[in-house]
Amino acid sequence: YLGRHGAEVRTGTAVERVTPRPDGGYEIATDREERRHDTVVLALDASGLRSLVARSERLGDGPWRERIGRLRTAPPFLVSRLWLDRPVAPDRPGFLGTSGFGTLDNISVLERWEDEAARWAARTGGSVVELHAYAVRPGAARDVEEELLVDQLHRVYPETRAASVVDARHVWHDDCPLFPVGGFTDRPTVRTPDPGLVVAGDLVRTDLPVALMERAATTGFLAADALLERWGVRGRTLWTVPDRGRATVLRTLAGWAGR
Ligand SMILES: Cc1cc2nc3c(=O)[nH]c(=O)nc-3n(C[C@H](O)[C@H](O)[C@H](O)COP(=O)(O)OP(=O)(O)OC[C@H]3O[C@@H](n4cnc5c(N)ncnc54)[C@H](O)[C@@H]3O)c2cc1C
């Protein structure tokens, strides 16, 4: 779709620096070249955004740069995918959120909803199971945490105790934004002090009731709309659930009750 509109997508090309030009527009520097662009959408993870802004000394104003500098990354997360030699019980759901099982946050049975896993399970009679732990203690021994996660699977789905693990992939990353209690107002917004520069992504503050991928996509639309305004082009209408009660009387009563 983007290609049909003349866009060039360059995955794997890191942006080194963004510099506002005196005549308007921005110079975008990568490890290979510098190019001028009219506008910029920064849609990076927290540490990527923080380090790019730190390297781009003339971007934004002081308070905005300080706000970006305060962004933090959540503790590391672990995703373990296991190929088992026998199926989980037939009534296990495709996705189960868990609580009270150590670091385990959810279990997915991939053959319930993913084609490749479904083909593998049908061919071998096994199961493909994925375990997520969203916040592991920084510095914890990785091999120990990987084993503990599988132990928790055995507790939640006891039939997996008898299964052999045919193959396992454990993926560790730490690029989720951290949202400290009370930190909402300090998050960056889509608009910045510079009208040609906007920010999008899950870390961006919006008053719409969205989070995670939905917030990344929603703020992406908002960022595009903010830029299109400059050329007098109408953007896209965003639909959302109501962000306040519909009946004035009930809203007023709820307001009193909440005091
Ligand atoms: C295990 C796991 C499961 C999840 N499950 C769900 C789910 O079921 N539903 C859901 O809605 N969300 C889910 N999420 C959350 C979801 O993945 C994120 O909310 C979403 O990816 C955020 O998108 P983003 O564009 O803000 O950031 P990212 O996806 O982090 O993208 C930022 C990109 O910027 C790039 N970048 C950084 N610096 C530079 C640079 N200098 N130059 C160029 N590029 C750069 C990074 O490489 C990265 O690709 C899950 C997350 C995890 C970790």
The ligand as an ORCA input file, in Angstrom:
! r2SCAN-3c Opt
* xyz 0 1
  C       5.473    -10.271     24.537
  C       4.567     -9.153     24.125
  C       3.253     -9.412     23.791
  C       2.400     -8.389     23.407
  N       1.102     -8.683     23.090
  C       0.278     -7.696     22.702
  C      -1.081     -7.956     22.359
  O      -1.542     -9.112     22.406
  N      -1.869     -6.919     21.979
  C      -1.388     -5.631     21.902
  O      -2.124     -4.722     21.517
  N      -0.113     -5.356     22.231
  C       0.723     -6.334     22.630
  N       2.009     -6.044     22.984
  C       2.437     -4.638     22.976
  C       2.800     -4.187     21.581
  O       3.803     -5.023     21.041
  C       3.315     -2.747     21.662
  O       2.357     -1.926     22.301
  C       3.589     -2.165     20.293
  O       4.566     -2.927     19.608
  C       4.071     -0.721     20.433
  O       4.342     -0.218     19.146
  P       5.284      1.018     18.957
  O       5.253      1.319     17.486
  O       4.947      2.080     19.933
  O       6.760      0.543     19.387
  P       7.666     -0.651     18.857
  O       6.844     -1.794     18.340
  O       8.634     -0.907     19.976
  O       8.416     -0.025     17.599
  C       9.431      0.954     17.729
  C      10.436      0.699     16.613
  O      11.373      1.791     16.582
  C      12.607      1.237     16.144
  N      13.707      2.166     16.442
  C      14.225      2.532     17.635
  N      15.208      3.441     17.475
  C      15.309      3.677     16.141
  C      16.137      4.515     15.337
  N      17.066      5.329     15.877
  N      15.967      4.488     13.980
  C      15.029      3.700     13.410
  N      14.207      2.884     14.125
  C      14.349      2.861     15.465
  C      12.697     -0.068     16.931
  O      13.639     -0.932     16.328
  C      11.264     -0.581     16.810
  O      11.107     -1.390     15.667
  C       2.877     -7.055     23.373
  C       4.208     -6.778     23.697
  C       5.041     -7.815     24.080
  C       6.467     -7.500     24.435
*
